[in-house]
Amino acid sequence: MALGNFSQVTEFILLGLSDTRDLQVLLFTFFLLAYVMVLLGNLLIIVTVRTESKLSSPMYFLLCNLSFIDICYTSVTSPRMLVDLLLQRKAIAFEDCIAQLFFLHFAGASEMFLLTVMAYDRYTAICKPLRYRAIMSRQVCWVLVSACWAGGFVHSIVQTLLTIQLPFCGPNTIDNYFCDVPSVIRLACTDIYVTEWLMASNSGLISLACFLVLVISYTFILVTIRVRFTEGHWKALSTCGSHVTVVTLFFVPCMFIYLQPFSTFPSNKHICMIYTVFSPVMNPLIYTLRNNEVKASMWKLWKRCRVF
């Protein structure tokens, strides 16, 4: 038995994205490049922000933390997915599956909370510019980031405990390329009606609540910009466009998947790719290509490295 007196399943079989060998090789190449881009892009942002004194504002401190979370988040699923694309039998031990589920929700919920904090940062910068530095001090930023990680941990613990208390006695085939709550609890040998609604309320309401906070923040921002518009406001607003793009890529697919009963819908593995693969890939591009300060700092870092 894998866990508890009722669990007989010791491993799960992942169906992955395709069972066609040629397509698997093509997907392996694509996702390997995507994973390398996530690692290099986000590491470059972290190094640039940490070494460039001009990028010492709260916005870049939060961006640096977002890059770190993106690395953690995509590393939960991508390495395992790349290995499985080279294997015929994609098996994952029960304990490894639960661990992947835990860290996926830990990093994912932490990122949701951090994106919400970043929206509050933009709201403060545009709507309360004179008090911005006092409100978003370095100490406050550390407290907010710590709260994001703590909130993600609590959320993930709840999801994991609700999952492992279910009996799993077969079948053990997961129609996805990673272990997630919706695809795992479908395999439970019991009625999961109450459990799936508890989980949907937990994950779905968190994503919905954060999204509503984001919408409210940007509504206040747009109203403020309409009333009083300066060059400084335009510079702050330009960063909001990047943030809105990131939020859309991450929140919309999550709300679609988690704001519904898990057992009534088929696998959404292709939608999962948006927030597990494409969003982490796009974040470095969105935040660098649309930000002249970051591009200039990266160019300065590159010239400095060439000297050595």
N, C-alpha and C positions, 0 to 999 in steps of 0.2 A: 504493500500500500504506500501511496506517495505522501498522504497527509490525512491524519484523522482516521477514525474507524470506518468511515463511509466511502473513502476515496480508493478506487481500484486502479485508476488511470495513473501510470507512471511517466507517460510522455504524451505529447501532442504531435500530430503530423500537420505541418503547414503546407497548404496547397500552393502558396506563392502567387506570383503574378502570371506565370505561364508554364505549361508543361512541354512546350515545343523547344527543342534543343537550340536551334538557330536563333530563336527569339530570346532565349535565356542569355546567350552569349552577347547579343546586342544590348539587352537590358543591363547586363553586368557592366559592359563598357560605359554605358550612359550613366548608371548610378555610381560607378566608381569615380568618374569625372565630377559628378555632382557632389559627392562626398568630399573629394579633394578640394573642390571650390569652396565648400562650406568651411572646411578646416583652415585653408589658407586665407580666405577672405576675412573671416572673423578674427583669426589670429593677427592679421595685418591691422585690422581696426583696433584691437586691444593694444598692440605694440605702439601704434601711431598715437593713440590717445594718452598712453602712459608716458611717452617720451616727449610729446610736444606740449610745451607750457601754455600755448594759446588755446589748447583744447581742455581747459580746466573747469569749464562751466558745468553746472549740474546736468545739462542735457547730454554732454559727452560722457560724463560719469555713468549715467544711466545707459547710454548706448554701449559703453564698454561692457557693462553687466549683461546687456541683452545679447551681445556677441558671445559671451561666455556661456550663457544659458543655451543659445542656439547650438554651440558645439556639443554640449552635454546632451541636448535633446535629440539631435540627429544621430549621435553616437549610440543611443539606446537601440535604434532599429537598423541603421544602415550597415554596420559591419556584419551583423547576422544575416541580413538580406543578401549581401554580396556573396557570402559563403554558400548560402542555400541555392543561389542561382547556378553554382557550379556542381551541386549535388543532385542526384536523382531522388533520394529519400530525404526529405526535409523534416527531420525529427528534432524536437526540443523537449528536454526533461521538464517535468511538472514544476519543479522548484525554479528552474531557469525561466520558465514561462511566467510564473508569478513575479519573479524578480524584474523581468522586463516590463511587465504591466505596472509594477510599482514605480520604477524609475521613469517610465514614460509619463505617467500622470504627475509625478513629482516635478519633473522639468516642465511639462506642458502647462500645468496650473501656475507654476512660478512665473512662466513667461506671460501668461494672461494677466496676472497681477502686475507684472512689471510694465507691460504695455499700457495698462490703466494708469500707473504712476507717471509714465512718460506723457500721457495725455494731460494729466494734472500739471505737470511741469510746463507744458506748452501753454496751458490755460493761464498759469501764474505769470509766465513771461510776457504774454500779450495783454492780459486783462489787468494785471497788477505789476507793471514793470518797475515802479519805484521801490516796491517791497520784495522784488523777486529774489534778490540775493539773501535777504534776511529769512524769507519763508523757506527757500530751497537751499539752506546751508548744507555744508558737507556732513555735519552730524545728522541732520534731518534725512539727507539722502541715504546715509548708511542705515538709519532706522527703517526707512521705507523699503530698501532692498532686502534687509533682513526679514522684514514682515512678509515680503513676497515669497521668500524661500520657506518661511515658517508656514504660511498659508498653503503653499504647494505641498508641503510635507503632510499637514493635517488632512488635506483633501485626498492625497494618495493613500494614506493609512486607512481612511474610511473605505475607499474603493477596494483596496486589497483585502481588508478584513471581511467585507461583504462577499468577496469572491471565494476566499478559501474556506468559508464556513459551508459552502455548497458541496453536496456529494457528487463526485464525478466517477461514473462507472462505465462509461462508453455511450456513444462513439467518441473518438478522440481526434477527429479531423477538423482543423480550423481553416476556413476558406479565407485566408488572409496571408500576408507575408510577415506578420508580427503578432504578438499576443496583446490583445486589448480586451477591455471589459465586455463590449457587446458580443464579440465573436467567441469568447471563452465561456461566458455564463449560459450561452445557448446550449452548451453540451452538458449542463447539469442534469442529473437524474432526479429532478424534483420540479415542482411548480415554482417558477421564478417570477411570477407576476408581481409580488410585493417587492422582491429584491431589485428587479429591473426598474421599477418606478422610483425606488429609493436612490438607485444609482443615477437614473436619468435626472432626478431632481437635484442630486449633488453636482454632477458634471454639467448638465444642461443649464441649470439656474446660475451656476458660477459664470459660465461663458456668456449667458444672456445678461446678467447683472453687470459684468465688466463692460460688455458691449454698449449697454444703455448709458453707463457712466461716460464712456468715450463719446457717444453721440451728444450727450448733454454738454460735455466739455467743449466740443467743436461748435456746437450751437452758440454757446456764449462767446467763443472766439470770433465767429463770423459776425455776430451782432456788434462786438467791440470794434472789429475792423471796419464795419460799415459806418459806425459813428465817428471814429477818429482814425485816420489812416496816415501813417508816416513811413519813412523809409525803414526805420527800425522795426515797425510792425510787419512790413512786407518781408523782411529778412526772417523774422520769427515765423511768419505764416508759411513761408516756403518750406520750412522743415515739417510743417503739419501735413503737407501733401505726401511726403515720404511715409509719415506715420500712418496716415489713412490707408495707403496702399498695403503696408505691412499688416495692419489690423484686418483689412478685408480678406487678405489671403489666409490669415490664421483663424479668425473668429467665425467667419461664415460657414466654412466646412465643418468646424467643430460643433456649431449650433445645429447644423443639419443632422449630424450623426447622433449627438447626445441628447437632443430635445425630443426624443421619440422613444417609444417602447422598443427595446432591442430585438425582441423575438418576432416582431411583425414585419420586419424589413430584411431583405437579403443582404449579403455582404457588401459593404461600401468601400472595398479596398482601393478602388481607383480614386475615390474622393479623399481617402486617407492620405494618398500620395501628395495632395496639395499642401497639407499642413505638416507632414513628416519629412518631405523631401523638397518640394518647390519653394515653400516659404523660407526655410533656412538658407536655401541657395540664393533667393532673391534679396534677402535682407541686406547683406553686404553691398550688393550692387545698388539697391535703392538708396541706402544711406550714404554711399560714397559718390555716385554719379550725380546726385542731386544736391550735393553739399560742397561748395567751393572751398570752404575752410579745410574740410577733411582731405579733399583732393590735393590742395596745396601742401598740406602737412605730409601727406604720403609721398609727394614728389620731393619734398625736402629730405624726408627720411631715406628715400632711394638714392639721392645724390650723396648723402652722408655715408651710406653704406658702400657706395662705389669708391669713395676715397680710401676706405679700408680694404 
